[in-house]
Amino acid sequence: MAEAFKPIVMEFQLWRNATVLVSIYNIKFLVDPMLGEQSSFGAFPYTEDPRANPLVDLPFSGKELKKQLQKLDAVVVTHLHPDHWDAAAVELLDKNLTIICPDIIAKTMVAYGFTKVIPVTSSIHFKGIEIVLTEGKHGTGAIEEKMGVVNGFVFLSKNESIYFAGDTIWCDAVKSSIRTYQPRYVVVAGGAATFAIGEPVTMSVEHLKSLAATFPEITIIITHLESVSPCTENREFILNEMTKTDFFNRCYIPMDREHFSLR
């Protein structure tokens, strides 16, 4: 007998960097929109790299972008660094679109003119989906202080769960979130983004190996690659390193614009 048909509950599309379109029961969330053209917001501070960011354009035309933005149910923002929320996002997003964000940045969103801002201090329910705020560490020591507070979100439905860890290194907060909410999919910022001071502020390949080894039940989706200048590890390097491990088949590195279903 053929296997029973399993409907598609979640769909995932990486646009660029941490900007992801995730659809859960056909409810469309855009996570961390960086919508500006290539080189639109200049060089990062605390780095000796003079290149203007983003390093690459969005993988589709401005006309297609506008069409995509009209289909959204909500935008989810983890923090306000320009590679997660830029001036183009403020300009292009409909001011009546629902913005879901940590309470700490909600007033800033209102100041930008958005009329439907939902601040999250713990968790909320949106169209039948529970969205839970999580914590992270955007580096260690002095560079962590400069990076400021960052958060992630877990999306929980009756059949599926996905955790966007946000800009964080491998740390106790990530372990705690996975143990508490038991997501099937974990989306992490890779690339080992590194500034002129301190250690990486996003996950290095060694962090990814620790994550995969600690939680053999999860599928890891690695984003935040090849789009901003502080990142020191690219897709090819991470792929080569992960193929040497026993958990390679549980780690996925999408290309910009790539779309796939999560069953």
C-alpha positions in Angstrom: 0.0 0.0 0.0 1.3 3.4 -0.9 2.3 5.7 1.9 -0.5 8.0 3.0 -0.3 11.5 1.5 1.2 14.0 3.9 0.2 17.6 3.3 2.8 20.3 3.2 2.6 22.2 6.5 5.7 24.4 6.2 7.5 26.0 3.3 10.9 27.7 3.5 12.6 30.2 1.1 15.9 31.9 1.8 16.0 35.3 0.2 19.4 36.4 1.4 21.5 36.4 4.6 18.9 36.0 7.5 15.9 37.1 5.4 13.6 34.0 5.1 10.0 33.6 3.9 8.5 30.8 6.0 4.9 29.6 5.4 3.1 27.6 8.1 -0.3 26.4 7.1 -0.2 29.0 4.3 0.4 31.8 6.8 3.3 33.7 5.4 6.0 35.2 7.7 9.0 37.2 6.5 11.8 36.9 9.0 14.5 39.7 9.4 13.9 41.6 6.1 17.1 43.1 4.6 15.5 44.5 1.4 18.0 47.0 0.2 20.1 46.8 -3.0 23.7 45.6 -3.0 26.0 48.1 -1.2 23.0 50.1 0.1 24.1 50.5 3.8 27.9 50.7 3.6 30.7 49.1 5.7 30.2 47.6 9.1 31.7 49.2 12.2 34.4 47.4 14.2 35.9 45.9 11.1 38.7 46.7 8.8 36.8 45.6 5.7 35.8 48.6 3.6 33.3 46.8 1.4 29.8 48.2 1.4 27.0 45.8 2.4 25.0 43.9 1.5 27.6 42.1 -0.7 25.0 40.7 -3.0 21.6 41.7 -4.4 18.3 40.1 -3.6 17.8 37.2 -6.0 14.8 38.7 -7.8 13.7 41.9 -9.3 12.2 44.9 -7.5 8.9 44.1 -9.2 8.8 40.6 -7.9 9.8 41.8 -4.5 6.8 44.1 -4.3 4.5 41.2 -5.3 6.0 39.0 -2.6 5.6 41.6 0.1 1.9 42.0 -0.8 1.3 38.3 0.1 2.7 38.5 3.7 0.7 38.0 6.8 3.4 39.3 9.2 7.0 40.3 9.4 9.1 38.9 12.3 12.2 40.9 13.4 14.7 39.5 15.8 16.8 42.6 16.2 17.7 45.9 14.5 21.1 45.4 13.0 21.0 46.5 9.4 21.5 43.1 7.9 18.2 42.1 9.6 16.2 45.3 9.3 17.3 48.0 7.0 16.1 51.3 5.6 14.6 49.6 2.6 12.5 47.4 4.8 11.1 50.6 6.5 10.4 52.1 3.1 8.9 49.1 1.3 6.8 47.3 3.9 3.2 48.3 4.2 2.8 50.3 7.4 -0.4 48.4 8.2 1.4 45.0 8.0 1.7 43.2 11.3 5.2 43.4 12.8 6.1 40.8 15.4 9.2 41.7 17.4 10.8 41.6 20.9 9.3 44.1 23.3 12.7 45.9 23.5 12.4 47.2 19.9 8.6 47.6 19.6 8.7 51.4 20.3 11.2 51.8 17.5 8.9 50.0 15.1 6.0 52.2 16.1 8.3 55.3 15.5 8.9 54.0 12.0 5.2 54.4 11.3 4.0 50.8 11.6 0.5 50.6 13.0 0.2 46.9 14.0 3.2 46.1 16.1 2.9 43.1 18.4 5.6 43.2 21.1 6.7 39.8 22.5 7.9 39.4 26.0 7.4 35.7 26.3 5.0 34.3 23.6 2.0 35.2 21.5 -0.5 33.4 19.4 -1.0 34.6 15.8 -3.6 33.0 13.5 -3.3 29.7 15.5 0.5 29.6 15.6 2.3 30.1 18.9 5.4 32.3 18.5 7.9 32.1 21.4 10.7 34.6 22.1 14.1 33.1 22.8 17.5 34.5 23.9 20.9 34.3 22.4 24.5 35.5 22.7 25.8 37.7 19.8 29.4 37.0 20.7 31.4 37.1 23.9 33.1 39.7 26.0 33.5 43.2 24.7 32.1 42.5 21.2 28.9 41.0 22.8 28.4 44.2 24.7 28.7 46.2 21.4 26.4 43.9 19.6 23.7 44.3 22.2 20.6 42.2 22.9 19.5 39.7 20.3 16.6 37.3 20.2 15.2 34.4 18.3 11.7 32.9 17.8 10.2 29.4 17.9 7.1 28.8 15.8 4.9 26.1 17.1 1.9 24.6 15.4 0.0 21.4 16.1 2.2 19.3 13.7 5.4 21.2 13.1 7.9 23.4 14.8 10.8 25.6 13.6 13.2 27.6 15.7 14.9 30.7 14.2 17.8 31.0 16.7 18.8 34.5 15.3 22.3 36.0 15.5 23.8 33.9 18.2 26.8 31.7 18.9 26.4 28.1 20.3 25.5 28.8 23.9 23.4 27.6 26.9 20.5 29.8 25.7 20.3 27.9 22.4 20.5 24.5 24.2 17.8 25.5 26.6 15.4 26.6 23.8 15.9 23.4 21.9 15.4 21.2 25.0 12.3 23.2 26.1 10.5 23.5 22.7 11.9 20.5 20.9 11.7 22.0 17.4 12.1 19.7 14.4 14.0 22.3 12.4 16.6 24.8 13.7 17.6 27.8 11.6 21.0 29.2 12.6 23.2 32.1 11.5 26.4 30.5 10.3 29.4 32.2 8.7 31.5 32.8 11.9 31.0 36.5 11.5 34.0 38.2 13.1 34.9 41.8 13.8 38.2 43.5 14.6 37.9 42.6 18.2 36.8 39.4 19.9 35.6 36.0 18.8 32.9 35.1 16.2 29.4 36.6 16.8 27.5 34.0 14.8 28.0 30.2 14.7 31.3 28.8 13.3 31.4 25.4 11.7 32.7 24.0 15.1 29.6 25.5 16.8 27.5 23.8 14.1 29.1 20.5 14.8 28.5 20.8 18.5 24.8 21.7 17.8 24.3 18.7 15.6 26.1 16.3 17.9 24.1 17.5 21.0 20.7 17.2 19.3 20.7 14.2 16.9 16.9 14.6 16.4 16.9 18.0 14.7 17.4 19.2 11.1 19.7 22.2 10.9 19.3 24.9 8.2 22.3 27.2 7.9 21.8 30.8 6.7 23.6 34.1 7.1 26.2 33.2 4.5 28.1 35.2 1.8 25.9 38.3 2.1 27.7 40.5 4.7 31.4 41.3 5.0 32.0 40.1 8.6 31.3 36.5 7.7 34.5 34.5 7.4 33.1 31.0 6.5 31.3 30.5 3.2 29.0 27.8 1.9 31.7 25.7 0.3 33.9 25.7 3.5 31.0 24.7 5.7 29.8 22.0 3.3 33.3 20.5 3.0 33.6 20.4 6.8 30.2 19.0 7.5 30.7 16.2 4.9 33.4 14.9 7.2 30.9 14.3 10.0 28.2 11.6 10.7 25.4 14.2 10.8 26.0 15.7 7.3 22.6 14.5 6.2 20.9 16.5 8.9 22.4 19.8 7.9 21.2 21.9 5.0 22.8 25.0 3.4 20.3 26.7 1.1 21.2 29.0 -1.7 19.7 32.5 -2.0 16.1 32.2 -3.5 16.0 28.4 -2.9 12.6 27.2 -1.9 11.7 23.9 -0.3 9.0 22.2 1.6 9.4 20.9 5.2 7.1 17.8 5.6 
